[in-house]
Amino acid sequence: MKQRKRSVLLFTVLACVLALSACGSNGGNGKSGNGVEGDSGNAGSGKQIRLNVSTNVVGEQAKVLQEITERFMEENPDIKVDFSAPGKEYENMMKVKMASSDMPDVFATHGWAKQRYGEFLEDLSGEAWAAQINEAIRPSVADESGKVYVLPMDQDKSGPTYNVDILNEYGIEVPSTYEELLAACEIIKTKSGGKVIPIHIGGADAWPLGQFFDFFATPLLVSAENNEGEALLNGTFDWNKFDVLPQMLKDLQDKGYLNKDVLTSKYSDSAKAFAEGKAAFTVIGPYFIEEAQKINPELKGGLMPIPSIVPGDTPTFAGGEKTTWGVWNKSKNIEAAKKYVAYFAKPENITLVAKSNQLPPGLNGVDIDAGQLTEYYEKYKDTRVLPYFDRVYLPNGMWDVMCKNGQDLLSGGITAREYSENMKKEFERLTVAN
């Protein structure tokens, strides 16, 4: 009997030890794991998950994303979001993070979801919102296998913008060819006595010059029936043919169609001149109009397709992804990250983001609320939308080359031929490097 009592006692003690050991091994949450803060397995355990979120957008657009993020945290107190919008440093920062395989949990892909960031992104095709992706943007954010790389909150449909009142004042029809654009510039320059700048570019910021090349490379080299697209992709392109593009920009300067301070003025100066009726056209997309309307709420801004260059061709828009969220596929917080992205997919949040850029939404079932620009998206709904030139035909790193050489060109440091030579050299170097 004593032996039986000792056995029962030993069994009871052993059971207690095992129970305590099990409790210690799972942090008290009923799951295996170490209870470290940030582990997605801790949802509901009382520990706060931290998400690192980073975007390339700036200004009012970044403010909208941050406000939605604040509401998300209010509704999900167990998730803390460290929101970052580093601006012009974003791309370089992401290159470093890709090299070290240390990505934010959620990040913006700024036009490169598939080509640059594809291997780092979780497949989101299983998310409820994935079935709502608009067909026009789907090729940019999903592949043939069905993988969905990012949530597209809006869809880019970009071309030059113009001051409606100025064109009306001088009786100018919206140009559909580059020759018509030049003719419009001459009328504005002459009839205004130089008081209205035909095309304003904030070249001190460099990127608006890159935008000129990115816009007009497509009608020069890609959109016409007989084009150089395949040659650019297979490396057989004759870079002498590129000379036309930098020469076009230099001619705008030489003819007095650009602002005289093109190399010292900034993006904000373009918005100011546009808002005050001192500039007719810009080579910046539709979001620029909202910036100018902060200065002059009465401004009537218009959006136009990129004029054709090759005879027989038709105008096009540059497009693809604009504002996106993707989830790093090695994040320790994948489920929380998906929850954050899904919050932005709510119709009311999609509307806010798309409206901030004055662009069509990226998901179906959400009405366009782009202010004055809504009529232009409807007017040009059948106009072709082609991907931004650099995203398809240039290797990673060429954007900075286009921008810097644009500055050198307008300063007289290089010729159009030298611009193209520099492009060829960097194209070949970066193709190998990438």
TIVO-770226 format. One record per residue (C-alpha): x, y, z; residue number from 1; chain. Coordinates in Angstrom, 2 decimals. Example, Ala and Ser with C-alpha at 12.3 -4.5 7.8 and 13.67 -1.06 7.14 Angstrom:
+---------+---------+---------+-----+--------+
:       x :       y :       z : num : cadena :
+---------+---------+---------+-----+--------+
:   12.30 :   -4.50 :    7.80 :   1 :      A :
:   13.67 :   -1.06 :    7.14 :   2 :      A :
+---------+---------+---------+-----+--------+
This chain:
+---------+---------+---------+-----+--------+
:       x :       y :       z : num : cadena :
+---------+---------+---------+-----+--------+
:    0.00 :    0.00 :    0.00 :   1 :      A :
:    2.88 :    2.35 :    0.96 :   2 :      A :
:    4.56 :    1.59 :   -2.35 :   3 :      A :
:    1.33 :    2.48 :   -4.22 :   4 :      A :
:    1.02 :    5.80 :   -2.32 :   5 :      A :
:    4.64 :    6.69 :   -3.16 :   6 :      A :
:    3.98 :    5.94 :   -6.85 :   7 :      A :
:    0.90 :    8.17 :   -6.89 :   8 :      A :
:    2.80 :   10.97 :   -5.18 :   9 :      A :
:    5.71 :   10.73 :   -7.62 :  10 :      A :
:    3.30 :   10.73 :  -10.57 :  11 :      A :
:    1.53 :   13.86 :   -9.23 :  12 :      A :
:    4.82 :   15.73 :   -8.72 :  13 :      A :
:    6.05 :   14.74 :  -12.18 :  14 :      A :
:    2.81 :   15.95 :  -13.78 :  15 :      A :
:    3.12 :   19.32 :  -12.06 :  16 :      A :
:    6.72 :   19.71 :  -13.21 :  17 :      A :
:    5.79 :   18.91 :  -16.79 :  18 :      A :
:    2.89 :   21.36 :  -16.72 :  19 :      A :
:    5.08 :   24.16 :  -15.40 :  20 :      A :
:    7.74 :   23.36 :  -17.97 :  21 :      A :
:    5.17 :   23.51 :  -20.80 :  22 :      A :
:    3.89 :   26.87 :  -19.56 :  23 :      A :
:    7.39 :   28.27 :  -19.56 :  24 :      A :
:    8.16 :   27.07 :  -23.05 :  25 :      A :
:    5.25 :   28.77 :  -24.82 :  26 :      A :
:    5.08 :   32.12 :  -23.04 :  27 :      A :
:    1.63 :   31.30 :  -21.75 :  28 :      A :
:   -0.08 :   31.77 :  -25.10 :  29 :      A :
:   -0.89 :   28.15 :  -25.86 :  30 :      A :
:    1.51 :   28.07 :  -28.84 :  31 :      A :
:    5.15 :   27.12 :  -29.25 :  32 :      A :
:    7.50 :   30.08 :  -29.43 :  33 :      A :
:    9.63 :   32.29 :  -27.24 :  34 :      A :
:    7.26 :   35.20 :  -26.68 :  35 :      A :
:    9.63 :   37.72 :  -28.31 :  36 :      A :
:    7.95 :   41.05 :  -29.14 :  37 :      A :
:    7.13 :   41.30 :  -32.83 :  38 :      A :
:    6.58 :   37.58 :  -33.41 :  39 :      A :
:    3.32 :   37.24 :  -35.38 :  40 :      A :
:    2.47 :   34.25 :  -33.16 :  41 :      A :
:    1.90 :   36.63 :  -30.26 :  42 :      A :
:   -1.31 :   38.22 :  -31.59 :  43 :      A :
:   -3.79 :   38.20 :  -28.77 :  44 :      A :
:   -1.11 :   37.39 :  -26.15 :  45 :      A :
:   -1.03 :   40.93 :  -24.78 :  46 :      A :
:    2.31 :   41.71 :  -26.40 :  47 :      A :
:    2.41 :   44.46 :  -29.00 :  48 :      A :
:    3.50 :   43.61 :  -32.52 :  49 :      A :
:    5.68 :   46.23 :  -34.24 :  50 :      A :
:    5.48 :   46.76 :  -38.00 :  51 :      A :
:    8.06 :   48.72 :  -39.93 :  52 :      A :
:    6.32 :   50.48 :  -42.83 :  53 :      A :
:    8.06 :   52.65 :  -45.42 :  54 :      A :
:    6.86 :   54.60 :  -48.46 :  55 :      A :
:    8.41 :   56.69 :  -51.20 :  56 :      A :
:    5.56 :   59.21 :  -51.37 :  57 :      A :
:    5.91 :   62.65 :  -49.82 :  58 :      A :
:    3.87 :   65.75 :  -48.98 :  59 :      A :
:    0.08 :   65.54 :  -48.81 :  60 :      A :
:    0.07 :   62.00 :  -50.19 :  61 :      A :
:    2.32 :   60.76 :  -47.37 :  62 :      A :
:    0.16 :   62.62 :  -44.86 :  63 :      A :
:   -2.92 :   60.71 :  -46.07 :  64 :      A :
:   -1.12 :   57.37 :  -45.67 :  65 :      A :
:   -0.01 :   58.32 :  -42.17 :  66 :      A :
:   -3.51 :   59.41 :  -41.12 :  67 :      A :
:   -4.95 :   56.08 :  -42.27 :  68 :      A :
:   -2.15 :   54.34 :  -40.38 :  69 :      A :
:   -3.09 :   56.22 :  -37.20 :  70 :      A :
:   -6.69 :   55.03 :  -37.52 :  71 :      A :
:   -5.47 :   51.47 :  -38.09 :  72 :      A :
:   -3.50 :   51.56 :  -34.84 :  73 :      A :
:   -6.49 :   52.97 :  -32.96 :  74 :      A :
:   -8.57 :   50.01 :  -34.15 :  75 :      A :
:   -5.73 :   47.53 :  -33.61 :  76 :      A :
:   -4.01 :   48.51 :  -30.35 :  77 :      A :
:   -1.97 :   45.30 :  -30.35 :  78 :      A :
:   -0.11 :   46.49 :  -33.48 :  79 :      A :
:    2.33 :   49.41 :  -33.41 :  80 :      A :
:    3.31 :   50.82 :  -36.82 :  81 :      A :
:    6.60 :   52.63 :  -37.27 :  82 :      A :
:    5.74 :   54.72 :  -40.35 :  83 :      A :
:    8.55 :   56.19 :  -42.49 :  84 :      A :
:    8.44 :   58.48 :  -45.55 :  85 :      A :
:   12.10 :   59.40 :  -46.24 :  86 :      A :
:   11.40 :   61.11 :  -49.57 :  87 :      A :
:   14.23 :   61.28 :  -52.08 :  88 :      A :
:   16.38 :   58.94 :  -49.99 :  89 :      A :
:   13.86 :   56.12 :  -50.28 :  90 :      A :
:   15.27 :   54.38 :  -53.35 :  91 :      A :
:   18.86 :   54.36 :  -52.10 :  92 :      A :
:   17.67 :   53.19 :  -48.69 :  93 :      A :
:   15.78 :   50.30 :  -50.27 :  94 :      A :
:   18.78 :   49.27 :  -52.36 :  95 :      A :
:   20.79 :   48.91 :  -49.15 :  96 :      A :
:   17.99 :   46.96 :  -47.49 :  97 :      A :
:   17.66 :   44.62 :  -50.46 :  98 :      A :
:   21.41 :   43.96 :  -50.43 :  99 :      A :
:   21.30 :   43.09 :  -46.72 : 100 :      A :
:   17.95 :   41.26 :  -46.95 : 101 :      A :
:   16.55 :   43.44 :  -44.21 : 102 :      A :
:   13.35 :   44.89 :  -45.65 : 103 :      A :
:   10.50 :   46.76 :  -43.95 : 104 :      A :
:    7.53 :   44.56 :  -43.07 : 105 :      A :
:    5.39 :   46.63 :  -45.47 : 106 :      A :
:    6.82 :   48.87 :  -48.18 : 107 :      A :
:    5.97 :   50.81 :  -51.33 : 108 :      A :
:    7.34 :   49.52 :  -54.63 : 109 :      A :
:    7.18 :   52.86 :  -56.54 : 110 :      A :
:    6.61 :   51.25 :  -59.94 : 111 :      A :
:    8.88 :   48.24 :  -59.50 : 112 :      A :
:    6.76 :   45.59 :  -57.79 : 113 :      A :
:    7.62 :   42.84 :  -60.25 : 114 :      A :
:   10.92 :   43.85 :  -61.85 : 115 :      A :
:   12.89 :   45.02 :  -58.80 : 116 :      A :
:   11.13 :   43.82 :  -55.66 : 117 :      A :
:    9.40 :   40.67 :  -56.88 : 118 :      A :
:   11.65 :   38.20 :  -55.08 : 119 :      A :
:   11.14 :   40.00 :  -51.77 : 120 :      A :
:    7.34 :   40.14 :  -51.86 : 121 :      A :
:    4.78 :   37.82 :  -50.29 : 122 :      A :
:    2.07 :   36.52 :  -52.62 : 123 :      A :
:   -1.14 :   38.38 :  -51.73 : 124 :      A :
:   -3.42 :   36.59 :  -54.17 : 125 :      A :
:   -5.26 :   34.97 :  -51.26 : 126 :      A :
:   -6.35 :   38.30 :  -49.80 : 127 :      A :
:  -10.04 :   39.21 :  -50.14 : 128 :      A :
:   -9.28 :   42.45 :  -52.00 : 129 :      A :
:   -7.13 :   40.72 :  -54.66 : 130 :      A :
:  -10.19 :   39.81 :  -56.73 : 131 :      A :
:  -11.09 :   43.51 :  -56.94 : 132 :      A :
:   -7.91 :   44.65 :  -58.71 : 133 :      A :
:   -8.81 :   46.72 :  -61.76 : 134 :      A :
:   -7.91 :   44.97 :  -65.01 : 135 :      A :
:   -6.02 :   48.01 :  -66.30 : 136 :      A :
:   -3.53 :   47.85 :  -63.42 : 137 :      A :
:   -3.43 :   44.07 :  -62.91 : 138 :      A :
:   -0.56 :   43.39 :  -65.38 : 139 :      A :
:    1.65 :   45.77 :  -63.39 : 140 :      A :
:    1.02 :   44.13 :  -60.01 : 141 :      A :
:    0.34 :   40.47 :  -60.80 : 142 :      A :
:    1.95 :   37.83 :  -63.01 : 143 :      A :
:    0.68 :   35.06 :  -65.26 : 144 :      A :
:    0.99 :   32.48 :  -62.49 : 145 :      A :
:   -1.56 :   34.44 :  -60.45 : 146 :      A :
:    0.83 :   35.89 :  -57.88 : 147 :      A :
:   -0.28 :   39.31 :  -56.64 : 148 :      A :
:    2.74 :   41.35 :  -55.58 : 149 :      A :
:    1.15 :   44.45 :  -54.03 : 150 :      A :
:   -2.07 :   46.26 :  -53.22 : 151 :      A :
:   -2.52 :   49.00 :  -55.86 : 152 :      A :
:   -4.38 :   51.79 :  -54.09 : 153 :      A :
:   -4.55 :   53.85 :  -57.26 : 154 :      A :
:   -3.42 :   53.49 :  -60.87 : 155 :      A :
:   -1.14 :   55.89 :  -62.62 : 156 :      A :
:   -2.46 :   57.54 :  -65.75 : 157 :      A :
:    0.03 :   60.28 :  -66.35 : 158 :      A :
:    0.82 :   62.89 :  -68.97 : 159 :      A :
:    1.63 :   66.61 :  -69.16 : 160 :      A :
:   -0.63 :   69.04 :  -67.32 : 161 :      A :
:   -1.77 :   72.45 :  -68.47 : 162 :      A :
:   -3.48 :   75.63 :  -67.29 : 163 :      A :
:   -6.95 :   75.53 :  -68.85 : 164 :      A :
:   -7.50 :   79.31 :  -68.67 : 165 :      A :
:   -4.24 :   80.09 :  -70.45 : 166 :      A :
:   -5.01 :   77.77 :  -73.37 : 167 :      A :
:   -8.49 :   79.26 :  -73.61 : 168 :      A :
:   -7.15 :   82.80 :  -73.50 : 169 :      A :
:   -4.87 :   82.21 :  -76.47 : 170 :      A :
:   -7.27 :   79.99 :  -78.41 : 171 :      A :
:   -5.07 :   76.90 :  -78.22 : 172 :      A :
:   -6.41 :   73.39 :  -78.66 : 173 :      A :
:   -4.85 :   70.68 :  -76.50 : 174 :      A :
:   -1.84 :   69.43 :  -78.53 : 175 :      A :
:   -2.00 :   65.84 :  -79.74 : 176 :      A :
:    1.40 :   65.87 :  -81.52 : 177 :      A :
:    4.76 :   67.26 :  -80.48 : 178 :      A :
:    4.71 :   69.69 :  -83.40 : 179 :      A :
:    1.39 :   71.03 :  -82.12 : 180 :      A :
:    2.94 :   71.43 :  -78.67 : 181 :      A :
:    5.79 :   73.48 :  -80.13 : 182 :      A :
:    3.31 :   75.64 :  -82.05 : 183 :      A :
:    1.34 :   76.23 :  -78.84 : 184 :      A :
:    4.54 :   77.25 :  -77.04 : 185 :      A :
:    5.34 :   79.79 :  -79.75 : 186 :      A :
:    1.85 :   81.33 :  -79.57 : 187 :      A :
:    2.03 :   81.63 :  -75.77 : 188 :      A :
:    5.53 :   83.09 :  -75.79 : 189 :      A :
:    4.68 :   85.63 :  -78.50 : 190 :      A :
:    1.17 :   86.71 :  -77.54 : 191 :      A :
:    1.97 :   87.00 :  -73.82 : 192 :      A :
:    5.05 :   89.09 :  -74.53 : 193 :      A :
:    7.11 :   86.66 :  -72.49 : 194 :      A :
:    4.94 :   87.05 :  -69.39 : 195 :      A :
:    3.72 :   83.44 :  -69.58 : 196 :      A :
:    6.27 :   80.61 :  -69.65 : 197 :      A :
:    5.17 :   77.95 :  -72.13 : 198 :      A :
:    6.70 :   75.01 :  -70.19 : 199 :      A :
:    7.96 :   75.31 :  -66.61 : 200 :      A :
:   10.47 :   72.76 :  -65.31 : 201 :      A :
:   11.99 :   72.78 :  -61.82 : 202 :      A :
:   15.37 :   71.50 :  -62.97 : 203 :      A :
:   17.16 :   72.14 :  -59.68 : 204 :      A :
:   15.33 :   69.10 :  -58.31 : 205 :      A :
:   16.59 :   67.09 :  -61.33 : 206 :      A :
:   13.72 :   64.59 :  -61.34 : 207 :      A :
:   11.35 :   66.81 :  -63.40 : 208 :      A :
:   13.99 :   66.67 :  -66.16 : 209 :      A :
:   14.01 :   62.91 :  -65.87 : 210 :      A :
:   10.24 :   63.04 :  -66.21 : 211 :      A :
:   10.58 :   64.83 :  -69.56 : 212 :      A :
:   12.74 :   62.01 :  -70.89 : 213 :      A :
:   10.54 :   59.30 :  -69.39 : 214 :      A :
:    7.42 :   60.81 :  -70.96 : 215 :      A :
:    8.73 :   61.50 :  -74.45 : 216 :      A :
:   10.96 :   58.44 :  -74.91 : 217 :      A :
:    7.79 :   56.38 :  -75.33 : 218 :      A :
:    6.32 :   58.26 :  -78.35 : 219 :      A :
:    9.79 :   58.60 :  -79.86 : 220 :      A :
:   10.89 :   54.97 :  -79.51 : 221 :      A :
:    8.07 :   52.66 :  -78.41 : 222 :      A :
:    4.45 :   53.57 :  -79.10 : 223 :      A :
:    4.54 :   53.76 :  -82.92 : 224 :      A :
:    3.80 :   50.63 :  -84.97 : 225 :      A :
:    7.41 :   50.43 :  -86.13 : 226 :      A :
:    9.41 :   50.94 :  -82.96 : 227 :      A :
:   12.65 :   50.26 :  -81.10 : 228 :      A :
:   11.13 :   48.36 :  -78.17 : 229 :      A :
:   12.59 :   44.97 :  -79.03 : 230 :      A :
:   16.02 :   46.44 :  -79.80 : 231 :      A :
:   16.07 :   48.16 :  -76.41 : 232 :      A :
:   15.17 :   44.90 :  -74.68 : 233 :      A :
:   17.69 :   42.69 :  -76.49 : 234 :      A :
:   20.57 :   45.17 :  -76.35 : 235 :      A :
:   20.83 :   45.93 :  -80.07 : 236 :      A :
:   19.45 :   49.48 :  -79.91 : 237 :      A :
:   21.37 :   52.11 :  -81.89 : 238 :      A :
:   21.89 :   54.88 :  -79.34 : 239 :      A :
:   22.41 :   57.43 :  -82.10 : 240 :      A :
:   18.63 :   57.32 :  -82.48 : 241 :      A :
:   18.30 :   58.56 :  -78.91 : 242 :      A :
:   19.96 :   61.87 :  -79.84 : 243 :      A :
:   16.57 :   63.23 :  -80.92 : 244 :      A :
:   15.27 :   63.27 :  -77.35 : 245 :      A :
:   17.95 :   65.38 :  -75.59 : 246 :      A :
:   17.98 :   67.65 :  -78.63 : 247 :      A :
:   14.23 :   68.18 :  -78.19 : 248 :      A :
:   14.81 :   69.39 :  -74.64 : 249 :      A :
:   17.73 :   71.63 :  -75.66 : 250 :      A :
:   15.63 :   73.14 :  -78.44 : 251 :      A :
:   12.90 :   74.03 :  -75.93 : 252 :      A :
:   15.49 :   75.97 :  -73.97 : 253 :      A :
:   17.06 :   77.63 :  -77.03 : 254 :      A :
:   13.66 :   78.75 :  -78.35 : 255 :      A :
:   12.73 :   80.34 :  -75.03 : 256 :      A :
:    9.97 :   77.86 :  -74.30 : 257 :      A :
:   11.37 :   76.93 :  -70.87 : 258 :      A :
:   11.70 :   79.11 :  -67.80 : 259 :      A :
:   15.06 :   80.92 :  -67.87 : 260 :      A :
:   15.84 :   79.72 :  -64.35 : 261 :      A :
:   15.21 :   76.08 :  -65.28 : 262 :      A :
:   18.41 :   74.95 :  -63.52 : 263 :      A :
:   17.82 :   76.86 :  -60.29 : 264 :      A :
:   14.03 :   76.58 :  -59.91 : 265 :      A :
:   12.45 :   73.75 :  -57.98 : 266 :      A :
:    9.27 :   71.70 :  -58.16 : 267 :      A :
:    7.64 :   74.14 :  -55.74 : 268 :      A :
:    8.50 :   77.01 :  -58.09 : 269 :      A :
:    6.74 :   75.21 :  -60.93 : 270 :      A :
:    3.63 :   74.84 :  -58.76 : 271 :      A :
:    3.73 :   78.54 :  -57.87 : 272 :      A :
:    4.16 :   79.70 :  -61.47 : 273 :      A :
:    1.40 :   77.37 :  -62.64 : 274 :      A :
:   -0.98 :   78.51 :  -59.90 : 275 :      A :
:   -0.35 :   82.19 :  -60.63 : 276 :      A :
:   -1.04 :   81.84 :  -64.36 : 277 :      A :
:    2.61 :   82.37 :  -65.28 : 278 :      A :
:    3.14 :   78.91 :  -66.81 : 279 :      A :
:    1.02 :   77.06 :  -69.36 : 280 :      A :
:    2.37 :   73.48 :  -69.41 : 281 :      A :
:    4.38 :   71.17 :  -67.16 : 282 :      A :
:    5.86 :   67.73 :  -67.79 : 283 :      A :
:    4.65 :   66.52 :  -64.41 : 284 :      A :
:    1.69 :   64.21 :  -63.81 : 285 :      A :
:   -1.79 :   65.02 :  -62.52 : 286 :      A :
:   -0.82 :   65.08 :  -58.82 : 287 :      A :
:    0.95 :   68.35 :  -59.63 : 288 :      A :
:   -2.40 :   70.11 :  -60.07 : 289 :      A :
:   -3.36 :   69.48 :  -56.46 : 290 :      A :
:   -0.05 :   71.01 :  -55.34 : 291 :      A :
:   -0.75 :   74.15 :  -57.41 : 292 :      A :
:   -4.33 :   74.38 :  -56.12 : 293 :      A :
:   -3.03 :   74.76 :  -52.58 : 294 :      A :
:   -1.68 :   78.10 :  -53.76 : 295 :      A :
:   -4.65 :   79.00 :  -55.94 : 296 :      A :
:   -7.82 :   77.00 :  -55.19 : 297 :      A :
:   -9.49 :   78.59 :  -58.24 : 298 :      A :
:   -6.91 :   77.13 :  -60.63 : 299 :      A :
:   -8.33 :   75.06 :  -63.49 : 300 :      A :
:   -5.79 :   72.40 :  -64.31 : 301 :      A :
:   -6.08 :   70.00 :  -67.23 : 302 :      A :
:   -4.50 :   66.63 :  -68.01 : 303 :      A :
:   -3.46 :   65.64 :  -71.53 : 304 :      A :
:   -2.01 :   62.46 :  -73.04 : 305 :      A :
:    1.65 :   62.56 :  -74.07 : 306 :      A :
:    1.70 :   63.96 :  -77.64 : 307 :      A :
:    2.83 :   61.62 :  -80.39 : 308 :      A :
:    6.11 :   62.22 :  -82.22 : 309 :      A :
:    6.24 :   59.67 :  -85.03 : 310 :      A :
:    3.84 :   60.42 :  -87.94 : 311 :      A :
:    0.79 :   58.16 :  -87.86 : 312 :      A :
:    1.12 :   57.42 :  -84.14 : 313 :      A :
:   -1.46 :   58.44 :  -81.51 : 314 :      A :
:   -1.05 :   60.01 :  -78.03 : 315 :      A :
:   -0.53 :   57.80 :  -74.98 : 316 :      A :
:   -0.50 :   57.97 :  -71.20 : 317 :      A :
:    2.34 :   56.71 :  -69.04 : 318 :      A :
:    1.01 :   54.40 :  -66.41 : 319 :      A :
:    1.24 :   51.46 :  -64.10 : 320 :      A :
:    1.46 :   51.29 :  -60.35 : 321 :      A :
:    1.57 :   54.45 :  -58.27 : 322 :      A :
:    0.76 :   54.08 :  -54.56 : 323 :      A :
:    1.25 :   50.50 :  -53.36 : 324 :      A :
:    1.81 :   48.36 :  -50.29 : 325 :      A :
:    3.67 :   45.06 :  -50.47 : 326 :      A :
:    4.58 :   42.64 :  -47.69 : 327 :      A :
:    8.13 :   41.37 :  -47.19 : 328 :      A :
:    8.05 :   37.60 :  -47.57 : 329 :      A :
:   10.57 :   37.07 :  -44.75 : 330 :      A :
:    8.84 :   39.31 :  -42.24 : 331 :      A :
:    8.25 :   37.88 :  -38.77 : 332 :      A :
:    4.94 :   39.71 :  -38.80 : 333 :      A :
:    3.37 :   38.58 :  -42.07 : 334 :      A :
:   -0.17 :   38.16 :  -40.74 : 335 :      A :
:   -0.13 :   41.55 :  -39.03 : 336 :      A :
:    1.36 :   43.08 :  -42.19 : 337 :      A :
:   -1.43 :   41.59 :  -44.30 : 338 :      A :
:   -3.97 :   42.97 :  -41.85 : 339 :      A :
:   -2.44 :   46.43 :  -42.24 : 340 :      A :
:   -2.53 :   46.20 :  -46.04 : 341 :      A :
:   -6.12 :   44.93 :  -45.98 : 342 :      A :
:   -7.11 :   47.97 :  -43.92 : 343 :      A :
:   -5.92 :   50.22 :  -46.75 : 344 :      A :
:   -7.97 :   48.14 :  -49.20 : 345 :      A :
:  -11.21 :   49.34 :  -47.59 : 346 :      A :
:  -13.18 :   51.41 :  -50.14 : 347 :      A :
:  -13.09 :   54.55 :  -48.01 : 348 :      A :
:   -9.30 :   54.35 :  -47.70 : 349 :      A :
:   -8.75 :   53.55 :  -51.38 : 350 :      A :
:  -10.83 :   56.64 :  -52.15 : 351 :      A :
:   -8.71 :   58.85 :  -49.89 : 352 :      A :
:   -5.41 :   57.65 :  -51.38 : 353 :      A :
:   -6.53 :   57.84 :  -55.01 : 354 :      A :
:   -8.07 :   61.27 :  -54.43 : 355 :      A :
:   -4.84 :   62.58 :  -52.89 : 356 :      A :
:   -3.06 :   61.77 :  -56.16 : 357 :      A :
:   -6.07 :   62.74 :  -58.29 : 358 :      A :
:   -5.91 :   59.31 :  -59.92 : 359 :      A :
:   -8.36 :   56.48 :  -60.62 : 360 :      A :
:   -8.57 :   53.84 :  -57.85 : 361 :      A :
:   -6.69 :   50.58 :  -58.24 : 362 :      A :
:   -9.60 :   48.44 :  -57.04 : 363 :      A :
:  -12.99 :   47.94 :  -58.65 : 364 :      A :
:  -16.09 :   49.04 :  -56.81 : 365 :      A :
:  -14.61 :   52.39 :  -55.83 : 366 :      A :
:  -15.78 :   55.53 :  -57.62 : 367 :      A :
:  -13.28 :   57.95 :  -59.15 : 368 :      A :
:  -13.05 :   61.06 :  -56.98 : 369 :      A :
:  -10.31 :   63.03 :  -58.69 : 370 :      A :
:  -11.86 :   66.49 :  -58.58 : 371 :      A :
:  -11.44 :   68.43 :  -61.80 : 372 :      A :
:   -9.46 :   65.56 :  -63.31 : 373 :      A :
:  -12.35 :   63.11 :  -63.21 : 374 :      A :
:  -13.65 :   64.50 :  -66.50 : 375 :      A :
:  -10.26 :   63.93 :  -68.14 : 376 :      A :
:  -10.07 :   60.29 :  -67.09 : 377 :      A :
:  -13.52 :   59.81 :  -68.58 : 378 :      A :
:  -12.66 :   61.79 :  -71.71 : 379 :      A :
:   -9.50 :   59.77 :  -72.34 : 380 :      A :
:  -10.74 :   56.41 :  -71.07 : 381 :      A :
:   -9.90 :   54.77 :  -74.42 : 382 :      A :
:   -6.42 :   56.30 :  -74.74 : 383 :      A :
:   -3.60 :   53.76 :  -74.59 : 384 :      A :
:   -1.74 :   53.51 :  -71.28 : 385 :      A :
:    1.84 :   52.26 :  -71.70 : 386 :      A :
:    4.31 :   51.54 :  -68.87 : 387 :      A :
:    6.80 :   54.22 :  -67.94 : 388 :      A :
:    9.73 :   53.92 :  -70.33 : 389 :      A :
:   12.42 :   53.44 :  -67.70 : 390 :      A :
:   10.52 :   50.67 :  -65.89 : 391 :      A :
:   10.56 :   48.41 :  -68.95 : 392 :      A :
:   13.45 :   49.40 :  -71.16 : 393 :      A :
:   16.18 :   50.66 :  -68.81 : 394 :      A :
:   18.11 :   48.80 :  -66.10 : 395 :      A :
:   17.92 :   49.77 :  -62.45 : 396 :      A :
:   19.90 :   52.97 :  -61.83 : 397 :      A :
:   19.24 :   54.73 :  -65.15 : 398 :      A :
:   16.77 :   57.23 :  -63.71 : 399 :      A :
:   19.56 :   59.18 :  -62.00 : 400 :      A :
:   21.56 :   59.08 :  -65.25 : 401 :      A :
:   18.69 :   60.68 :  -67.19 : 402 :      A :
:   18.20 :   63.37 :  -64.55 : 403 :      A :
:   21.83 :   64.38 :  -64.07 : 404 :      A :
:   22.61 :   64.39 :  -67.77 : 405 :      A :
:   19.53 :   66.53 :  -68.32 : 406 :      A :
:   21.02 :   69.13 :  -66.01 : 407 :      A :
:   24.40 :   68.90 :  -67.74 : 408 :      A :
:   22.72 :   69.28 :  -71.13 : 409 :      A :
:   20.85 :   72.48 :  -70.21 : 410 :      A :
:   23.91 :   73.95 :  -68.50 : 411 :      A :
:   25.91 :   73.51 :  -71.73 : 412 :      A :
:   28.21 :   70.92 :  -70.20 : 413 :      A :
:   27.35 :   68.23 :  -72.75 : 414 :      A :
:   25.74 :   68.00 :  -76.19 : 415 :      A :
:   22.78 :   65.86 :  -77.22 : 416 :      A :
:   25.19 :   63.35 :  -78.73 : 417 :      A :
:   27.18 :   63.17 :  -75.50 : 418 :      A :
:   23.95 :   62.70 :  -73.56 : 419 :      A :
:   23.19 :   59.61 :  -75.64 : 420 :      A :
:   26.77 :   58.35 :  -75.33 : 421 :      A :
:   26.51 :   58.60 :  -71.55 : 422 :      A :
:   23.20 :   56.77 :  -71.65 : 423 :      A :
:   24.68 :   53.95 :  -73.71 : 424 :      A :
:   27.70 :   53.59 :  -71.44 : 425 :      A :
:   25.61 :   53.48 :  -68.27 : 426 :      A :
:   22.99 :   51.24 :  -69.88 : 427 :      A :
:   25.67 :   48.64 :  -70.66 : 428 :      A :
:   27.33 :   48.95 :  -67.25 : 429 :      A :
:   24.12 :   48.72 :  -65.26 : 430 :      A :
:   22.74 :   45.88 :  -67.38 : 431 :      A :
:   25.73 :   43.79 :  -66.34 : 432 :      A :
:   25.61 :   45.01 :  -62.73 : 433 :      A :
:   21.94 :   44.12 :  -62.38 : 434 :      A :
+---------+---------+---------+-----+--------+
